[in-house]
Amino acid sequence: MQTLNLEYHATGSAAGRAHVGVVGSGDLEILFEPGTDPTASVRVRTTVDGFDVVWRRVLDAFFAHHLVAGRYELNDFGATPGIVSLRLLQVLETSRRPAGPEGSGQ
């Protein structure tokens, strides 16, 4: 198990929390909490060791275009870079929706 902690400058904001994906074979779960500081704090917990460079490239590319502040918790079980990018986009979409009756933002 490996944990990576990264931080990005962020200027955008989101309406609410988001939870997308599942931790399971070849998949990824992301939990998002909006923030007020101009930063996007990212914690990646992955079962696959040794892919630091790949994670950094995928996240650098995402945060170069999507500057939404908050805390991102990524729980990985072998997701491909394409799935990571998809889940990150889903988090942004979900966080822009008004909160449902459960207050989850979904």
C-alpha positions as CSV (number, residue, x, y, z in Angstrom):
1,M,0.0,0.0,0.0
2,Q,1.4,3.4,-1.0
3,T,0.2,6.9,-0.1
4,L,1.0,10.0,-2.1
5,N,0.2,13.5,-0.9
6,L,0.1,16.3,-3.5
7,E,-1.0,20.0,-3.5
8,Y,-2.1,22.2,-6.3
9,H,-2.9,25.9,-6.6
10,A,-6.7,26.2,-7.1
11,T,-8.9,29.2,-7.8
12,G,-12.3,27.7,-8.5
13,S,-14.9,26.5,-6.0
14,A,-17.5,23.8,-5.8
15,A,-21.0,23.8,-4.4
16,G,-20.8,20.6,-2.3
17,R,-19.2,17.3,-1.4
18,A,-18.9,14.4,-3.8
19,H,-18.4,10.7,-3.7
20,V,-17.8,8.8,-6.9
21,G,-16.7,5.3,-7.8
22,V,-15.9,2.3,-5.6
23,V,-12.8,0.6,-4.3
24,G,-12.8,-2.7,-6.1
25,S,-10.9,-4.7,-8.7
26,G,-9.4,-2.2,-11.1
27,D,-11.4,0.8,-9.9
28,L,-11.1,4.0,-7.9
29,E,-13.2,5.8,-5.3
30,I,-12.8,9.6,-4.9
31,L,-14.2,11.6,-1.9
32,F,-14.2,15.3,-2.3
33,E,-14.7,18.1,0.2
34,P,-14.8,21.7,-1.1
35,G,-12.4,24.1,0.4
36,T,-12.0,27.9,0.9
37,D,-8.2,28.0,0.7
38,P,-6.8,28.4,-2.8
39,T,-5.5,24.8,-2.8
40,A,-6.4,21.4,-4.0
41,S,-5.0,18.9,-1.5
42,V,-4.8,15.4,-3.0
43,R,-4.2,12.2,-1.1
44,V,-3.8,9.0,-3.2
45,R,-3.9,5.6,-1.4
46,T,-3.1,2.9,-3.9
47,T,-2.5,-0.9,-3.7
48,V,-0.1,-0.6,-6.6
49,D,3.4,0.6,-5.6
50,G,5.9,2.3,-7.8
51,F,3.6,4.4,-10.0
52,D,4.4,7.8,-8.5
53,V,5.4,9.3,-11.8
54,V,2.3,8.1,-13.5
55,W,0.1,9.5,-10.7
56,R,1.8,12.8,-10.8
57,R,1.4,13.2,-14.6
58,V,-2.3,12.3,-14.5
59,L,-2.9,14.7,-11.6
60,D,-0.7,17.5,-13.0
61,A,-2.6,17.3,-16.3
62,F,-6.0,17.4,-14.5
63,F,-5.2,20.3,-12.2
64,A,-3.6,22.3,-15.0
65,H,-7.2,22.7,-16.4
66,H,-9.5,22.1,-13.4
67,L,-8.6,24.4,-10.5
68,V,-11.3,23.5,-8.0
69,A,-10.2,24.0,-4.4
70,G,-10.8,21.3,-1.8
71,R,-9.6,18.0,-0.4
72,Y,-9.5,15.0,-2.7
73,E,-9.2,11.5,-1.3
74,L,-8.4,8.9,-4.0
75,N,-8.6,5.3,-2.9
76,D,-7.2,3.2,-5.7
77,F,-7.4,-0.6,-6.5
78,G,-5.5,-0.6,-9.8
79,A,-7.4,1.9,-11.8
80,T,-5.9,2.9,-15.2
81,P,-5.0,6.6,-15.9
82,G,-8.1,6.9,-18.0
83,I,-10.3,5.8,-15.1
84,V,-8.6,8.2,-12.8
85,S,-9.3,11.1,-15.2
86,L,-12.9,10.0,-15.6
87,R,-13.5,9.8,-11.9
88,L,-11.9,13.2,-11.3
89,L,-14.3,14.8,-13.9
90,Q,-17.2,12.9,-12.3
91,V,-16.3,14.5,-8.9
92,L,-16.4,18.0,-10.4
93,E,-19.7,17.3,-12.0
94,T,-21.2,15.8,-8.9
95,S,-19.9,18.6,-6.6
96,R,-21.7,21.2,-8.8
97,R,-25.1,19.7,-8.2
98,P,-27.3,20.8,-5.3
99,A,-27.2,18.5,-2.3
100,G,-29.8,15.8,-2.2
101,P,-31.9,14.8,0.8
102,E,-29.0,12.9,2.2
103,G,-26.7,15.9,1.8
104,S,-24.2,13.9,-0.2
105,G,-24.3,16.2,-3.3
106,Q,-25.4,13.3,-5.5
